[in-house]
Amino acid sequence: MPQQSSHLAVKSHSEQLNQVVATKLARAVYAGFEAMFAEFLNITLGAQSRFEQRQWHQVQGAMKSRLQVYEGQVKKVSQAVKIIAYSEVDDPALWLLAKKIYAEMVQSHENQPIAHTFFNSTFGAIWDSRKIRNVHLFVLKARYQLGPRPFDSLVSRISLQNGFESAISSLIKRHVFRSQYADFNDDIAMLQRTLIAGAKQQCPQVYELLALNDGYIEYANSLFFRNKACYIIGRCIAKNGDNMPFAIALLNSEKGLHIDAVMMGADQLSLLFGFARTYFMVDTDQPARYVDYLSDLMPHKQRFELFNAIGFIKHAKTEFYRYKVDTTRNSPVDDKYTLAPGTPGMVMLVFTTPGSDYVYKVIKDKFSAPKTATKQQVMAKYDFVKQADRVGRLVDTHEFRYLAFDLSRFSDELIQIMQQQIGDSLVISGNALILRHVYVERKMTPLNLYINDCDERKLQQVMVDYGKAIKELAGANIFPGDMLMKNFGVTRWGRVVFYDYDEICPMTECQFRELPKTDDSLDELSSESYFDIAENDVFPSQFRVFFSANKRAFDHFNAAHQDIFTATMWQQLQTAINDGQLLDVYPYKQSWRFSSMRDQMKKSQPITV
């Protein structure tokens, strides 16, 4: 009996100690989450002031700083937890208890989903390369996945009973800025005219009620800031529930504020929230509810895409993993993983399923010649892209460690190829195929395949946009490096986007040169260079080789972008970058801009004498 009492006493003491340590651990993670969210919000709160003062370089700096907040706070909390838990930090049972306590702490928290993700990140940072079980994470169980919640507190409404023009004027005036509008009345007239025309074309029910001054305008209370623009997001709603979403773009020039364009309908808004754009700054302490609202406006957008769009990129990864698991469960058993269409890469192995909108990219163990970079250098390139202003031309990526797949979805042939090319990143455990490191990107049609199946009109359009993509990237201080067409993709909108990053670098690190002339024709035929070449030398005249396989494509490209083959164009862009100029890139068509509409109206007016 005495021995049994002693055993019970020890067990009780151990349980009490674990409870104390687990509670402190949970409190440390919770405090870290709150600190992370506060710092994230503080940077975001400055967005309107930066817009009003036209501090465009500070806009980019703030975005980069905000991207560091989450990882920085996870690192701080991880260090604190290691001290708090001490020798028990590696005890799985302690972490399960801490997870339970933490779940109770955030049960009624407004941002419970993001708080759960922060716990996952802290646990993952401490356990690192060791096997992480889902039981230790807030991921797949239904109780961790909040359904849509009311967002009434995030939006306001304006009745149309006093007329559509009055409602539009009120909508713009309710958003107060330090800057004044350059020509408020003309902007309102253009906005009214454009919204009515858009409703007539896209949503006849809304158009009829606008004409009758019936229904209302709903808008998000928070403004959406990105780059040099500010957006008012909302929708025109008829009393029967039919609605037309819109996004009104405001710019702030030296002359003052002006409405630059309006995007209408879910498809046009999807361009604004596209996967090749940088992240919005939205002044809200209720981001999950904003995602609920945006999901109403763009029902075809996945939740992880919208969390990503407003800057919560780590929680977007959690949402993507859930999406991946759900879509795999619900897809046909014969929807197998295959190598992605297109020319196989020298650096990456890329695979997907026919029914998926995404591809998975894994860095190869050994690169094909002439690639000489290391895995670490390639990863640094992807991190560079994450920090950059992607100007709608660079695909955003989600980086995962230890991402699990259903092994039965892989053929023996594909597994053999993966073992040969990415064996260092591959683990097969039971029914799971696990990748130690993988990037997830949106699937697109490779440009070199797209041009084989399009007519002459589309070929011309895509070649013009191909050149625009290169120039817009260069204007954003990004040199793509390898500009072969196989490294570019075409979106469903026909927009050209770059997705191969292993040779990407800042424009300012390059030296653009013309090929030196020689009087000896044999020099040009020699396999050896007849002049000195530095590591950062780039010769634009040699870019013509990118089109060697398709003369039709080259002819269209050359007609619109012949200057790309000259060092002068690149040098001029470098000078502009060094002078602090930031390229104006709009997430909507030039023809949608009010300035273009005004010019077109003037041209169509009859000449009077």
Disulfide bonds with the S-S distance in Angstrom:
none
